[in-house]
Amino acid sequence: MVHSLKTFAIALVSASLATGLVSAQPASPVIEDELVLITPVAKTLTDPTLADFAKYAKETWNINLKTSALAAGTPVAYGRILEWKGRPEVDIVWGGESALYDKLAEQKLLVQLDLPKAVMDAIPATIGKPKPIYLKDPKGFWTGTVLEPYGLVYQPTVLKRLGVPEPKDWDDLLHPKLKGQVAQCAPSRSSSSHATYEVILQRDGDEKGWAWLKRLGANTGMFTARSRDVPSVVARGEFAAGFAVPSYMAFEDRLAGFDIKFVAPKTAWITPEPISVLAGAKHPKAARAFIEYLLSERGQRVAMERGVFPITPKFRVQGAPGSRAEMAVEFTGGIRSYFDIDVTNIYEDDKAQGRYEQVNEQFRKDIESVWDQLKR
């Protein structure tokens, strides 16, 4: 009996020590305390979402999260990720063409998102006809975050002075009175410009498409250094109209008080602004938590107030009278959700990616190098 009690006491002490040791070890944090992005998405969208996510992390997990974003155009961001070879300096890539994400996944430079099923099920597989735009990767390496049309901007006062009607479609930019009055960015420097060049080429075919783009070149008064500058020079009244402008970039100039309007032509390309976690990321938990936050109602509301649209049918751009959300609805022609309307898409991503450099080279040869002749 004494031996049994002694054995029991030893076992009890051992169990207590074991329990003590376990409880003494710190619990694994829900997320890390840092998050770094590489992105072609403008600061006007990334800054407010990162700031609100840091606030959300403090409220939810009491973590003081440090966030930062490395700004890089789509081709540059893709090249940097290849150079890092699985040892990235950032955690997330956000924005650009989904075909590039597929290429990164093939090279094992992305990891599967593993987000909750309900979160992913809320995003439809595609949107648009006759060519569907994929809104998420069937293999789970990337997901869309918001819907963003690439359209036209114009300055109503300048157009009125020139006697030109407000544009509704791409062809309206070829009006003879707009000679020298159009601003655009070269497709080699801008994914929005490149995608819109492809819209014209795929709409008209190569021969007619390049002839159209040369006519646009003849009306162009400036090729800006970056796509973000296109709406800015139009907003200031330096040019009457701008070509291939992401909706949210133009909306920032409207918020700043400029008289600028945006229209998405019927065949405008709509990007889902993909996002993914890089293989070898130092902060994978924070990265996944950020993506889940972006897809939540809170994250979508922050983004919608910057002039983009929800990635799921269950949310719509809506706010109090005079709010940023309602200003965005008015600015983009009354649209609250792209799931409310019939989306026409003729842009074929695989075709565009298969000749990416070829289009850039032809632009340099047929438009950029002979621009002075085209204007004459």
N, C-alpha and C positions, 0 to 999 in steps of 0.2 A: 504493500500500500504506500509506504514511504517512498519507495523507488518510483512508483507511478506518479505520485504528487510532484517529486523532484523532476521527473521527465516532463510533466505537464508545465511546470513552472519555467523550465528551460525553453520549452516550445513557445510559451506565452511571451517571454522576454525577447526571444528571437523574432517573433511576429511583430512585437511592438517596435523593435529596432528597425526591422524591415520597413514597417509602415512609416516610421519616422524618417528613414532615409528617402523613401519615395516622396513624402510630403515636403521634405526639405528642398527637393529639386524644383527649380522654377518651371512653371508651366510654359509650354511652347507658345510664342505669341501668335495671335490670330492672323496678323499680317506684319510684315516688316515695317520699319519706320522711314523708308525712303521709296520713291518711285521716279523713274526717269523714262521719258519718251523720246523717240525720234519721229518727226512728223512733217509732212508738207502742209498740214492744216494750219491756217493762220492763227496768230496769238489771240485774235479777237474771239476765237472759239475755244482754243486750248486753255488760255489763262483762266477764264471764269469756271470751266469744268474742273480743272485741277484745284483751284482755290476752294470750290464747294466740296470736292471730294476730301480734301484735307480737313475741312470743317466736319464733314460726315464721319471721318475716321476718329476724330476727337470725341464726337458725340456718341458714337457707337462702341468704340473699343478703348477710349481714353488714350489714344496714341497720337503723339505729336509727329505728324507725317511731313517729311520734307519732299517737295515735288519740284521737278524741273523738266523742261522740254527742249530738245535739240532740234532747231528748225532746219529742215533740209528739203529741197525739192524732191519729188518722187524718184527720179533716176539716181540722184545723189544718195538718198536714203537707202535705196536698194543696193547700190555699190558699196556703201559702208558696211551693211549687214554681211555682204559676201566677204569683204575684207576681214571682218572679225572672226570668221570661220568657227562659229559656235562659242566664242568667248566675247560676247557683246558688252559694250560700254553702257547699254541701255536695257530696259526691260520690255518695252512695248514699241511696236511700230503701228502708227495710226494714220490712215488716209492713203490715197493713191488708187491705182488700178488693181482690181482683185486678181487679175491674171499674174501679176508679179508675186502675190502672196502664194498662189499655186506653185510658182517656180521655187520660191523659198521653202515651201513645205516639201517639195520633191527632193530638195538638197538637205533635208533634215535640219533646217535652220529655224523652224517654228515648232512649238509643241501644241498638242491638242488642248482646247480651252477647258473642257470638262466643267462647263457651267451647268447649273440646275436645269433639268429637263423642261420645267415650266417656263423658264426664261427664254430658252431657245425655241420652244414650241410656239411662243407668242409672235415670233418673226416668221412671216410667210417665206416659202422657198424662193419665190420670184415675184417680179412685178413687171408689167408691160407686155405689149404685143406689137408686131409679130415676133420680134426677137426678145425673149425673156431676159430681164436683168436679174442675175442671182444676188440674193440678199444675204446669203450665208453659205458657208462651205459644207457640202454634204459629208465631208470627211472630218469636219469639226476643227480645222486649223485656224479659221478666221470667221468673223461675223461682221455684218454691217452694223453701223451705229446710228446713223441718221440718213435721211434722203436729202440730196442737195442738187438742184438743177443748175446746169451751165447755160446761161441765156444771154440776153442783150440788156445793156443799160443805155439810158439816154437822158439828155438835159432838156426839159420841155421849153425853157426860155430860148435856148440857142436854136432848137428846131423851129420854133415859131418865127424867129428872126430870119431864118433861111427859107421859110415857106415850105417846110417838109413835114408830112404827117407823122404822128407818133408811130414807130415801128411795131409790128406784131409778129413778123416772121423774118427769117434770115435774109430773104430776097430784098426786104425793104432797105437794107444797108447799101444796096447798089444804086440807090437814087442818085441821079447825076448832080443834084445840088449838095450831096454829101462829099463831094471831092475834097480830099484833104481834111475831112471832119471826123474820120473814124479812128479810134485807137484800138490796138490789139497787141498781143504778146506772141512772140515766135513760138511755134509748137515744140521746138527743141528746149525751150526754157519753162514750159508750162504744161502740166498734164491736162488742165481744163481746155487750153487752146488746142492741144494735140487731139483730144477726144472730139472737139467740135470740128476740127478739120476732117476727121474721119466721118463724122455725121454727114458733112457735105459730100465727101467722096463716095460714101456708101449710098447716099440718097441719089446722086446724079451719075454715078459711075466715074471711073478715073478721068477720061478725056473731058467730059463736060464739067466734072467736079473741079479739076485743076483750072479750067477756063474761068469758072465762077470765082475761085480763090484768087486768080490773077486780077479779076475785075475788082474784088474786094481790096486787093493790094493797091490798085490804082486810086481807090477812095481813101486809103489809109494815110493819115497825117503823122502817125507815130507808132513805132514798135517799142513798147515799154520793156524795161529790164526784167520785170516780174509781173505775173498776172494781177497781183494785188494793186499795182499802179494803174491799171486800166480804169476801174471805176473812179479812182481818185482824180485823174485828169479830166474825166467827164464831169464829175461832181463840181469841180472848180470852174467849169464852163470853157475849158481850153479846147475841148472837142465836143462834138454834138452827140456821139454815140460810141459805145464800146462793144466789142465782139468777144464771145466766149468767157463770160464772167460768172464765177460761182455766186449764188444768191446771197450768201452771208457776207461776202466781202463787200458787195455793193450796199448791203443793209447797214454796215458800219458807217458809211458816208452819210446815209440817210439819218442815222441816229445822231451824227455830228451836226445835223442841221442843214445839210446841203439839199438843194432841189435836184434830186436824181430819182429816176424810176427804173424798174426792172421788169422784164417780160421774158418768160420761158416759151420759145416757139414750140409748135406742136411736136417736132422731132428732137427737141433738146435732150441731150444725154443727162441722165440722172444717176449720180454716183451714190452708192450706199456707204461711202467712207469706211472701208474695212478696218478692222483692228485685229492684232494678234500678239501673243506672248512669244518672245524670242527664246530659242533653245539656249540654255546656259545662263538665263537671266538671273541676276543676283537677288531680285526681290519678286519671285514668282507669285507669292500669296497676295502681295499688294497689287500686282499686275492684274490678277484674276478678279480681285475685289473691285478694282477700278472699272473693269469692263462690265461687271455685273451692276455696278452703280450707274454707269452710263446708260444701260438698258432699262433701268428702273424708271418709274414715273418722275422721281426727283431729278435724275440725270437728264432725262428727255426734256423736262421743263426748262432746265438751265440752257440746254442747246437750242430749244425752239425759240427762246427769247433772243437768239443771235441770228435768226433769219433762215434756219434750216427746218426740216420737217421730220416727224416721228417715223421710226423704222417699223413700228407695229400699228395695226389698224385700231388698237384699243385706245390710243392717245390721239388728240387733235390739238392744233395750235389754238389756244384759247386763253383769254385773260380779262381782267377788268378793263372798262373803257379807258382809253389813253395809255394802257400798259404797253410795254415793249412787244408782248406777244400779239396784241391787236394791231400795233403799228406794222409788225412783220406780215400779218395777213393782208393788210391794205397794200403794203409795198409789193407783195408778190401776186397781186391780182385777185385777192379774195380766197385763195386756196388755204384750207386748214389741214388737209391731209391728202397725200397723193393716192391714198386708197379710196378716196371719195370720187375720183375721176378715172376715165379711161386713159391710160398712159400708152402713148405710141412710142415704141422704141425700134429704130432701124439699125442701131449701132451693134456691130458684132465684135465682141471683145477679142476673140481668138484671132480674127482677121487683122484687127488693129495691132495687136501685139506682134503678130508674125511679120509685119512690115514697118515696125516702129521707126527704125533708123532710116529706112528707105524713104518714108514720108518726110522726115526731117531733112534729109539730103536733097530731096526734090524741092522742098521749100527754099532751101538755101540757093539752089541753082536757078529755079524758075521765078522766084519772087524776091528774095532778099538781095541777091547780087544784081538784079536788074530793076530794082525798085524805082530808081529815078526815071528809067525809061517807061515803066508802067504808069507813073504819075503824069508823064507827058502825053 
